[in-house]
């Protein structure tokens, strides 16, 4: 055989093997920007809506659904009833790694039994009878000292060290609540913004517009200001006792997007949940920098809950399942970015 042909053949073979090895090396680290899970994955007998998502210290994911709590370790799905199988709308994980859940007229936590299986343990039973009348637990927050369960009628503070419950009643009704830098803030209808500090509820001055209009996000920014996200009014910044409305730099104003939830992301941006436009990503200044919807892989534009896990994936609870989004994928934001 011609030595030159042999040499060229060997070069071609080595180049082919090298290319294949590079392909498989990259393929092992690549996964699609959006992975959708539905009742096909976690059980056709389960309610498809996913209202909230959290992650425990072992990296296991928990999902609040219309029939209980789903648990996903990356391979296997499990299910736990909460109370009498009511809609679970709120979840939280405290600094110790304990997972809490809230539903209609019920709240508690998960704890392993003698066999290591997680079981639901009610905290409501510890309340005095006169404090046991409330509707849905809408939000759960935690800091180093306490876990807070918020319903419209009341907030229940669970002291971790004391292992005791206290009830905080509003003058009217609570709407939404937020934990900012370890401090609980509540939007109270016809009252405004209430701050819980030193075991006291204090109405903040200068927030009269929020007596009527809802708040759907409060976040501490890098300049130590507080960013306030509303549905009808836009974005506000509050610092040193002064509040100002931020100008909206977008072609389609945020007040036309139908915002009703938010989460701050690891890069400082904020994801906004909507009922018709999926999840909108904005900068702290309010500029839309990306969008996640059906056009780039979601099964629905109706977002119920959002959570960013430790591996930087953005989990989106929807009316028909949950999506795991590779947030840092360059393919993620294809679609309408106005």
Protein Blocks (a to p, Z undefined) as FASTA:
>chain_A
ZZklmmmmmmmmmmmmmmmmmmmmmmmmgccfbdcddfklnopkbcfbdfbdcddfkopa
cdddfkbccddehjaccdddehjhpacfbdcddfkopacdddehiacdddddfkopacdd
dfklmpcfklmgccddfbdcddfkbccdddfkbccdddfklopacddddfkbcfbdcdee
hiacdddehkbpaddeehiacddehilmmmmpccfbdcddfkopacdddfknopcddeeh
iacddddfbfbafklnopabdcddfkopacdddfklopadddfkopafbdcdfknopabf
bdfbdcddfkopacdddfkbccdddfklcklmgccfZZ
